[in-house]
């Protein structure tokens, strides 16, 4: 809790819930979006499909992380984490 500057155990539980919901949602949304734009395993080789799927899921993950953080009252925590994560990938905010 010290590393993330969290004061209450309740906040830590909320943060873990947000992480789990975000991961599940990004995967659940990614596949239908790929299918809607015509990218499936039936018409794409797995070596192309899965990297596209991972990249798209990563994009959705970033969006949903901040969204769910806001919904659960932890927007500032997740916004700071988002900025730190994007800086590590070379994107400046």
C-alpha positions as CSV (number, residue, x, y, z in Angstrom):
1,X,0.0,0.0,0.0
2,X,2.9,2.3,0.6
3,X,4.3,2.0,-3.0
4,X,1.0,3.2,-4.5
5,X,0.3,5.8,-1.8
6,X,-3.0,4.1,-0.8
7,X,-4.3,4.9,2.7
8,X,-7.1,2.4,3.2
9,X,-7.3,-1.3,2.5
10,X,-10.7,-0.7,1.0
11,X,-9.1,1.4,-1.8
12,X,-6.7,-1.5,-2.5
13,X,-9.6,-3.9,-2.9
14,X,-11.3,-1.4,-5.3
15,X,-8.1,-1.1,-7.3
16,X,-7.8,-4.9,-7.6
17,X,-11.4,-5.1,-8.7
18,X,-10.8,-2.4,-11.4
19,X,-7.8,-4.3,-12.7
20,X,-9.7,-7.5,-13.0
21,X,-12.8,-6.0,-14.6
22,X,-10.6,-4.0,-17.0
23,X,-8.7,-7.1,-18.2
24,X,-11.8,-9.1,-18.8
25,X,-13.6,-6.3,-20.5
26,X,-10.7,-5.5,-22.9
27,X,-10.6,-9.1,-24.1
28,X,-14.4,-9.4,-24.3
29,X,-14.7,-6.2,-26.4
30,X,-11.6,-6.9,-28.6
31,X,-12.9,-10.1,-30.3
32,X,-16.2,-8.7,-31.4
33,X,-14.6,-5.5,-32.7
34,X,-12.1,-7.6,-34.7
35,X,-14.9,-9.7,-36.1
36,X,-17.0,-6.6,-36.9
37,X,-14.1,-5.2,-39.0
38,X,-13.7,-8.5,-40.7
39,X,-10.6,-9.9,-39.0
40,X,-11.1,-13.5,-37.9
41,X,-9.0,-16.6,-37.6
42,X,-10.9,-17.9,-40.7
43,X,-9.5,-15.2,-42.9
44,X,-6.3,-14.3,-41.1
45,X,-3.3,-16.4,-40.3
46,X,-2.9,-16.8,-36.5
47,X,0.6,-15.2,-36.7
48,X,-1.2,-12.0,-37.9
49,X,-4.5,-12.3,-36.0
50,X,-3.1,-12.7,-32.5
51,X,-0.7,-9.7,-32.6
52,X,-3.5,-7.6,-33.9
53,X,-5.8,-8.9,-31.1
54,X,-3.2,-8.2,-28.4
55,X,-2.6,-4.6,-29.7
56,X,-6.3,-3.9,-29.9
57,X,-6.9,-5.4,-26.4
58,X,-4.1,-3.2,-25.1
59,X,-5.7,-0.1,-26.5
60,X,-9.1,-1.1,-25.0
61,X,-7.3,-1.9,-21.7
62,X,-5.9,1.6,-21.4
63,X,-9.3,3.2,-22.1
64,X,-11.3,0.9,-19.7
65,X,-8.7,1.2,-16.9
66,X,-9.3,5.0,-16.7
67,X,-13.0,4.6,-17.2
68,X,-13.5,2.0,-14.5
69,X,-11.2,3.9,-12.2
70,X,-13.5,6.9,-12.6
71,X,-16.6,4.8,-12.0
72,X,-15.1,3.3,-8.8
73,X,-13.9,6.6,-7.5
74,X,-10.2,6.0,-8.2
75,X,-9.7,8.2,-11.2
76,X,-6.6,10.0,-10.0
77,X,-4.8,6.8,-9.1
78,X,-5.5,5.2,-12.5
79,X,-4.9,8.4,-14.5
80,X,-1.4,8.7,-12.9
81,X,-0.7,5.0,-13.5
82,X,-1.9,5.4,-17.1
83,X,0.4,8.4,-17.7
84,X,3.3,6.4,-16.2
85,X,2.6,3.3,-18.3
86,X,2.3,5.3,-21.6
87,X,5.6,7.1,-20.8
88,X,7.3,3.8,-20.5
89,X,6.0,2.9,-24.0
90,X,7.4,6.1,-25.4
91,X,4.2,8.2,-25.5
92,X,4.3,11.6,-23.8
93,X,1.2,13.0,-22.1
